[in-house]
Amino acid sequence: TADTPSESPKSYWRPEVNKSETNVPSKSTAGPAAVPEKSLILLTGASGYIGGRLLPSLEHQGYRLRCLARRPEILKPKVGPSTEVVAGDVLDRASLDSALRGVDVAYYMVHSMSSTGSFEETDRQAARNFSEAAKAAGIKGLIYVGGLGSDEEELSTHLRSRHEVGDILRQSGLPLCEFRASAVIGSGSASFELIRALVERLPIMLTPRWVKGKAQPIAIDDLLDYLIEALRIPISKYRIYEIGGTDQVSYADMMLAYGRQRGLTPLIIPVPVLTPWVSALWLGLITPLYARIGRAIIESIVHVTVVRDNAALTTFSVRPMGIDQAIHRALAHEETHFAATRWSDALSSSGKLPSWGGVQFGTRLVDSRTLTVDVPPDVVFKHIERIGGDTGWYAWNWLWRVRGFIDLLEGGVGLRRGRPSSTTLRVGDTVDSFRVESIEPNRRLRLKSEMHLYGRAWLEFEVTGTGSSTTIRQTAIFDPVGLIGQIYWYTLYVPHEFVFSGMLRGIAQAALSEMRDLDTAKIPNGQPAAPHRR
């Protein structure tokens, strides 16, 4: 597309579009596209990265919100009480009619890049189904996030598909507010996790020369602001908007910027022999979690993805931040976002995964274990809350003391701080070398380590169940700094195997012991009850 400042919004509309329906302002398009508490907004892709961050923002703005989900039972626990979750699939045309009924504006946040097969054809069919259903339902407008890049160039399959989906949505004749963005920087975003994985793991990188191609990354917070403000502008202003941060940088620049904030100095050596295809295969080995998505990113780096049309800055009040601030915010807010992201859910939904030293998510290493016992959840959680101090860690306490002594020698806190004398914990309480980061009574406890480590570490306990049966999930998370941090984790694999498995069994045994004592007290003549085991 010839996205230049001198062109009018009409130049973005393809010939198939009925321009008389989309470009002529009317009374219905003169005011804001949506009004809080009155307008009904439909959000698709609420389980994805951008959609999942957009969901709470929309709820806080006071809009009536409906979410479309293939599996509503998974999304419902994550939404507010006033948000409606309906079943539907963009690949099933018939399932969309009831979901779109009464909707004023819809966010189309669907992309099948991470699926197998031809994601381009899947995206085409999904966009056709949704645009046809939206048109039939009589909604006022659509909002969509595409990718930067000129249609005059031979784009990667990823960028080409993003542009094509926007074209298909426009062909419905409905006004479309399409935000074209480059890399999104935020904790958990594919681009950010790709950058951090490379910088954290590889002190020396051989990179293709075209890794210096320019991009204009945007912070996730700025992108969300644009998406929210799209509801406040008139429908008549819906068009393509190119958006980005204040800095035009290469991926090499982004890696160096990330390294500065993590105290790392990666050596980046450009070489002429790495083609995009070879680089994609190499990336799949270095970052296995994001192999398919990372491949699409690598192929897209070849193209310049910078803002050429600054219309967004005159239409919206958003003033985007630069790359350094975007990375700083991603790291600073990481704990909040990480706590909201259920790593244990990802493990359970993926089945049993082969691992050495834990399962790897981006650069974070996770050791997650479960055990089910015939004990009510509140009894189990009581013993989890008692962890540390005089109670100890339920197994291999001498190993914990040795590790604490080593930490003291290194100038750390060791285990000398103990824990509160009460049997309950609050946020901010110390538990030996840990501090309580979050707690949900009778459900979840999250501890953050304050030892001297080659990275950051958390220990989380979660109990789920009803009646007399409880599943305990114990998760240890380690975020290594550089190669030495990863070596540290893998070196301790064998001790961790003993400590973590023993701790989980010890908590279960303590809860079972309390239940046996309670049952014995209830039985006449003190006859022992049958053990509560599964």
C-alpha positions in Angstrom: 0.0 0.0 0.0 1.2 3.5 -0.7 0.9 4.6 3.0 2.1 8.2 2.7 1.0 11.3 4.7 -0.3 13.0 1.5 -3.0 10.4 0.8 -6.5 10.7 2.0 -8.2 7.9 4.0 -10.2 6.9 0.9 -7.0 5.6 -0.8 -6.9 2.8 1.7 -10.1 1.2 0.6 -10.0 -1.5 -2.1 -12.2 -1.4 -5.2 -14.5 -4.1 -4.0 -15.6 -1.9 -1.1 -18.8 0.1 -1.4 -17.3 3.4 -0.5 -20.7 5.1 -0.2 -21.3 2.9 2.9 -18.0 3.5 4.5 -16.6 6.9 3.8 -19.6 9.2 4.0 -20.2 10.5 7.6 -23.7 10.3 8.9 -25.5 11.1 12.1 -24.7 7.6 13.3 -20.9 8.0 12.7 -20.5 11.6 13.9 -20.2 10.7 17.6 -17.8 8.2 19.2 -17.9 4.7 17.9 -19.0 3.4 21.3 -20.3 4.8 24.6 -19.4 3.2 28.0 -22.3 1.4 29.7 -24.4 1.6 26.6 -22.5 0.1 23.7 -21.9 -3.6 23.4 -18.4 -4.6 22.4 -17.4 -8.0 21.1 -13.8 -9.1 21.7 -12.4 -12.1 19.8 -9.0 -13.6 20.7 -9.3 -12.8 24.4 -7.1 -15.8 25.2 -4.3 -14.5 23.1 -1.5 -12.1 24.1 -3.0 -8.8 22.9 -6.6 -9.8 23.4 -5.8 -11.0 26.9 -4.3 -7.7 27.8 -7.1 -5.7 26.2 -9.8 -7.6 28.1 -9.3 -6.0 31.6 -8.7 -2.6 30.0 -12.1 -2.8 28.3 -13.7 -3.9 31.5 -12.2 -1.0 33.4 -13.5 1.5 30.8 -17.1 0.4 31.6 -18.1 -0.9 28.2 -20.6 -3.8 28.0 -18.3 -6.6 26.9 -18.9 -9.9 25.3 -16.1 -12.4 24.5 -16.1 -15.0 21.8 -14.3 -18.2 22.8 -14.0 -21.7 21.4 -13.8 -23.0 25.0 -15.8 -20.7 27.2 -15.1 -22.7 30.3 -11.4 -21.8 30.1 -12.0 -18.0 29.6 -14.8 -17.5 32.1 -12.7 -17.6 35.2 -10.5 -14.8 33.8 -13.3 -12.2 33.1 -15.1 -9.9 35.4 -18.7 -10.6 36.6 -20.3 -8.3 34.1 -18.5 -9.7 31.0 -20.4 -12.2 28.9 -18.5 -15.2 27.4 -20.2 -17.0 24.5 -19.2 -20.1 22.6 -18.1 -19.6 18.9 -15.4 -20.3 16.4 -14.5 -18.0 13.5 -14.0 -21.1 11.4 -17.6 -22.1 12.0 -19.8 -19.5 10.3 -23.1 -20.6 11.9 -21.7 -20.1 15.4 -21.1 -16.4 14.9 -24.6 -15.1 14.4 -25.7 -15.2 18.0 -22.4 -14.0 19.2 -22.6 -10.8 17.1 -26.3 -10.1 17.7 -26.7 -6.6 19.3 -23.0 -5.8 19.0 -22.0 -2.2 18.2 -18.2 -2.6 17.6 -16.1 -5.8 17.3 -12.4 -6.4 17.8 -11.0 -8.9 15.4 -7.9 -10.2 17.2 -7.6 -13.7 15.6 -4.5 -15.1 14.0 -3.6 -18.7 13.3 0.1 -18.3 12.8 1.0 -20.7 15.5 -1.3 -23.5 14.2 -0.1 -26.2 11.9 -0.9 -26.3 8.1 -1.5 -23.3 5.9 -2.2 -20.5 8.3 -2.8 -18.1 5.4 -5.8 -20.1 4.1 -7.1 -20.5 7.6 -6.9 -16.8 8.2 -8.7 -16.1 4.9 -11.6 -18.4 5.8 -11.8 -17.0 9.4 -11.9 -13.4 8.2 -14.5 -14.1 5.5 -16.8 -15.9 8.1 -16.5 -13.1 10.6 -16.9 -10.2 8.2 -20.0 -11.8 6.6 -21.6 -12.4 10.0 -20.7 -8.9 11.2 -22.3 -7.4 8.2 -25.4 -9.5 8.6 -25.6 -8.5 12.3 -25.5 -4.8 11.4 -22.6 -3.8 13.6 -21.2 -0.3 13.2 -17.5 -1.0 12.8 -14.5 -3.4 13.2 -11.1 -2.9 14.9 -8.1 -5.0 13.9 -4.4 -5.2 14.4 -2.3 -5.9 11.3 1.4 -5.6 10.5 3.5 -2.7 9.1 5.1 -3.2 5.7 4.5 -1.9 2.2 2.3 -3.8 -0.2 4.6 -2.7 -3.0 7.3 -5.0 -1.6 7.3 -8.8 -1.7 6.3 -9.4 1.9 6.8 -12.4 4.1 3.9 -14.9 4.4 3.2 -13.5 7.9 3.0 -9.8 6.8 1.2 -10.7 3.6 -1.5 -12.6 5.5 -1.9 -9.7 8.0 -2.6 -7.3 5.1 -4.9 -9.8 3.3 -7.0 -10.3 6.4 -7.5 -6.5 6.6 -8.5 -6.4 3.0 -11.1 -9.2 3.5 -12.6 -7.4 6.5 -12.9 -4.2 4.5 -14.6 -6.0 1.6 -17.6 -6.5 3.9 -18.4 -2.8 3.5 -18.1 -2.2 7.2 -15.8 0.6 8.5 -12.5 -0.9 9.6 -10.0 0.7 12.0 -6.8 -1.2 11.2 -3.8 -0.6 13.2 -0.6 -1.7 11.5 2.2 -2.3 14.0 5.7 -3.6 14.0 7.1 -5.7 16.9 5.2 -5.4 20.1 7.3 -5.0 23.2 5.8 -6.4 26.5 6.5 -9.2 28.9 5.2 -12.3 27.2 5.0 -10.9 23.7 6.6 -13.1 21.0 9.1 -10.4 19.9 10.2 -9.5 23.4 10.6 -13.2 24.5 12.5 -13.9 21.4 14.9 -11.0 22.1 15.3 -12.0 25.7 15.9 -15.7 24.9 18.7 -14.8 22.5 20.4 -12.3 24.8 20.1 -14.4 27.9 21.4 -17.6 26.3 24.0 -16.4 23.8 26.8 -14.2 25.0 28.1 -14.3 21.4 25.7 -14.2 18.4 26.4 -14.8 14.7 23.6 -12.9 13.0 22.5 -12.3 9.4 23.5 -8.9 8.1 19.8 -8.1 7.5 19.1 -8.3 11.3 20.0 -4.6 11.1 16.9 -3.8 9.0 14.8 -1.1 10.6 11.7 -1.7 12.6 9.6 0.6 14.8 8.6 -1.4 17.8 5.6 -0.3 20.0 5.1 -0.9 23.7 2.1 -3.1 24.5 0.7 -0.3 26.8 0.7 2.1 23.8 -0.9 -0.4 21.5 -3.7 -1.0 24.1 -4.2 2.8 24.4 -4.7 3.0 20.6 -7.2 0.0 20.7 -9.2 1.7 23.5 -9.2 5.1 21.8 -10.6 3.5 18.6 -13.9 3.3 20.5 -13.8 7.0 21.2 -13.3 8.4 17.7 -16.1 8.6 15.1 -16.7 5.7 12.8 -16.1 8.1 9.9 -12.4 8.2 10.9 -11.9 4.4 10.7 -9.1 3.7 8.2 -5.6 2.3 8.2 -3.4 3.8 10.9 0.3 3.0 11.0 1.6 3.0 14.6 5.0 2.6 16.3 7.2 3.8 19.1 9.4 6.9 18.9 12.5 4.9 17.8 13.3 3.3 14.5 15.7 0.5 15.5 17.0 -2.8 14.2 16.6 -6.1 16.1 20.3 -5.9 16.9 19.6 -2.5 18.5 16.7 -4.1 20.5 18.9 -6.9 21.7 21.6 -4.5 22.9 19.0 -2.3 24.6 17.6 -5.4 26.4 21.2 -6.4 27.4 21.9 -2.9 28.9 18.9 -3.2 31.2 19.8 -6.8 32.3 23.5 -6.0 32.8 24.5 -8.2 29.8 26.7 -7.3 26.8 26.1 -9.6 23.9 28.6 -9.7 21.2 26.7 -9.5 17.9 28.7 -10.5 14.8 27.0 -10.1 11.4 27.9 -12.8 8.9 26.9 -13.1 5.2 26.0 -16.8 5.0 22.9 -17.0 7.2 19.8 -17.0 5.0 16.4 -16.4 6.6 15.6 -20.1 6.2 18.8 -21.2 7.9 18.3 -18.6 10.6 14.8 -19.9 11.2 16.0 -23.4 11.7 18.7 -22.2 14.1 16.2 -20.1 16.0 14.0 -23.2 16.4 16.8 -24.9 18.2 17.6 -21.9 20.4 14.0 -21.0 21.3 11.9 -24.2 21.0 8.8 -22.7 22.6 8.5 -20.1 19.9 9.9 -22.0 16.9 6.9 -21.5 14.6 6.2 -17.9 15.6 9.9 -17.1 15.8 10.3 -18.3 12.2 7.6 -15.9 11.0 9.4 -13.1 12.9 12.7 -13.9 11.3 11.2 -14.0 7.8 9.6 -10.6 8.5 12.8 -8.9 9.7 14.0 -8.8 6.1 11.4 -6.1 5.5 11.5 -2.5 6.7 8.6 -2.1 9.1 8.5 1.6 10.0 5.8 4.2 10.1 5.5 6.2 6.9 2.1 7.8 7.6 1.8 9.8 10.9 -2.0 10.1 10.7 -2.3 8.2 14.0 -0.5 11.0 15.9 -3.1 13.6 14.7 -6.1 11.4 15.3 -5.3 9.8 18.6 -4.0 11.3 21.9 -1.5 8.5 22.3 2.2 9.6 22.5 4.2 6.3 22.2 7.3 5.7 24.2 10.8 4.7 22.9 12.4 1.3 23.0 14.4 1.8 26.2 11.3 2.7 28.2 9.2 -0.1 26.6 11.8 -2.7 27.7 12.1 -1.1 31.1 8.3 -1.3 31.6 8.2 -4.9 30.3 10.8 -5.9 32.9 9.3 -3.7 35.7 5.8 -5.0 35.3 6.9 -8.5 34.6 5.9 -9.9 38.0 2.4 -8.6 37.7 1.9 -10.0 34.2 3.8 -13.2 35.1 1.6 -13.8 38.1 -1.5 -13.4 35.9 -0.1 -15.9 33.4 -0.7 -19.4 34.6 2.5 -21.4 33.8 1.0 -24.4 35.7 -2.0 -24.2 33.4 0.2 -24.3 30.4 1.9 -27.4 31.7 -1.3 -29.3 32.5 -3.0 -28.4 29.2 0.1 -29.6 27.3 0.2 -33.1 28.8 3.4 -34.7 30.0 6.4 -32.9 28.5 9.9 -34.4 28.4 12.4 -32.2 30.1 15.8 -32.0 31.6 16.0 -29.8 34.7 12.5 -28.4 34.2 10.3 -27.2 31.4 11.4 -24.1 29.6 9.1 -21.2 28.8 11.0 -18.5 26.9 14.0 -18.2 29.2 12.2 -19.2 32.4 12.7 -22.7 33.7 9.8 -24.4 35.4 9.6 -27.5 37.6 5.9 -28.3 38.2 4.6 -31.3 40.1 1.1 -32.4 41.3 -0.1 -34.8 43.9 -3.7 -35.6 44.8 -4.8 -36.5 48.3 -8.1 -37.3 50.0 -8.0 -34.2 52.2 -10.1 -31.0 52.0 -8.3 -28.1 50.3 -8.4 -25.9 53.4 -6.6 -28.5 55.5 -3.9 -28.9 52.8 -3.4 -25.1 52.4 -3.1 -24.8 56.2 0.1 -26.8 56.1 1.4 -24.9 53.0 1.0 -21.7 55.0 3.1 -23.2 57.8 6.1 -23.8 55.6 9.5 -22.5 56.7 10.7 -21.4 60.1 10.4 -24.1 62.8 8.2 -26.2 60.6 10.9 -26.4 57.9 10.4 -27.4 54.3 8.9 -30.8 54.9 11.9 -32.7 53.4 15.7 -32.5 53.2 15.8 -29.6 55.7 19.6 -30.1 56.1 20.0 -29.3 52.3 18.0 -26.1 52.8 20.3 -25.2 55.8 23.4 -25.9 53.7 22.1 -23.7 50.9 21.2 -21.0 53.4 24.7 -21.1 54.9 26.3 -20.7 51.5 24.0 -17.7 50.8 25.2 -16.1 54.1 28.8 -16.5 53.1 28.0 -14.7 49.9 26.4 -11.8 51.8 22.8 -13.0 51.3 19.9 -13.4 53.8 20.3 -17.2 54.3 17.5 -18.8 56.4 18.1 -16.7 59.5 15.0 -14.5 59.0 12.6 -17.3 59.9 8.9 -16.5 59.4 6.0 -14.9 61.4 4.9 -16.8 64.5 1.3 -16.9 63.3 0.1 -19.8 61.2 -1.1 -17.5 58.4 0.9 -15.4 56.0 0.3 -12.0 54.4 1.9 -10.3 51.4 5.3 -9.0 52.3 6.0 -11.6 55.1 9.4 -13.2 55.1 9.6 -17.0 55.0 13.3 -17.8 55.6 15.0 -16.8 52.3 11.7 -16.1 50.6 9.2 -13.3 50.8 5.4 -13.7 50.2 4.6 -12.1 46.8 0.9 -13.1 46.7 -1.5 -15.2 48.6 -5.1 -16.3 48.0 -6.4 -18.0 51.1 -7.0 -21.7 50.7 -6.0 -21.5 47.0 -2.5 -20.2 46.2 0.7 -19.0 47.8 3.5 -17.5 45.8 7.0 -16.9 47.3 9.9 -15.0 45.7 13.4 -15.9 46.7 15.7 -13.2 48.0 18.9 -15.3 48.0 21.9 -14.4 45.9 21.2 -16.3 42.7 22.2 -16.1 39.1 18.7 -15.0 38.3 15.3 -14.7 39.9 13.3 -17.5 41.5 9.8 -18.2 42.7 8.1 -21.0 44.5 4.3 -21.4 44.1 1.7 -23.7 45.7 -1.8 -24.1 44.4 -4.6 -26.3 45.7 -7.7 -27.2 43.8 -10.5 -29.5 44.6 -13.9 -29.9 46.3 -15.1 -31.9 49.2 -12.5 -34.3 50.6 -10.2 -34.5 47.6 -7.4 -32.0 46.7 -4.8 -31.6 44.0 -1.7 -29.9 45.1 0.4 -28.2 42.4 3.9 -27.2 43.4 5.8 -25.0 40.9 9.4 -23.8 41.1 10.2 -21.0 38.6 13.7 -19.8 37.7 14.6 -16.8 35.5 18.3 -17.2 34.7 20.6 -14.3 33.9 22.8 -15.3 31.0 24.5 -18.6 30.4 25.8 -18.9 33.9 22.3 -18.8 35.3 21.3 -21.7 33.1 24.4 -23.7 34.1 23.4 -23.0 37.7 19.9 -24.4 37.2 21.0 -27.6 35.4 23.8 -28.2 37.9 21.3 -28.4 40.7 18.9 -30.7 38.8 19.6 -33.8 41.0 19.3 -32.0 44.3 16.1 -30.2 43.1 14.7 -33.6 42.2 15.0 -34.8 45.8 14.1 -31.5 47.4 11.0 -30.6 45.3 9.5 -34.1 45.2 10.2 -34.6 48.9 8.6 -31.2 49.8 5.4 -32.0 47.9 5.1 -35.5 49.5 5.9 -34.0 52.9 3.0 -31.4 52.6 0.6 -34.2 51.6 1.7 -36.4 54.5 1.3 -33.6 57.0 -2.2 -33.0 55.7 -3.1 -36.7 55.8 -1.7 -37.0 59.3 -4.0 -34.2 60.5 -7.0 -35.9 58.9 -6.2 -39.2 60.5 -6.0 -37.5 63.9 -9.3 -35.8 63.3 -10.9 -39.1 62.2 -9.5 -40.9 65.2 -10.9 -38.3 67.5 -14.4 -38.8 66.0 -14.4 -42.6 66.2 -15.7 -44.3 69.4 -13.1 -46.2 71.5 -10.3 -44.5 69.6 -10.2 -47.1 66.8 -8.0 -45.8 63.9 -9.7 -44.7 60.7 -8.7 -45.9 57.3 -5.9 -43.8 55.8 -6.9 -41.1 53.3 -4.7 -41.9 50.4 -5.1 -42.0 46.7 
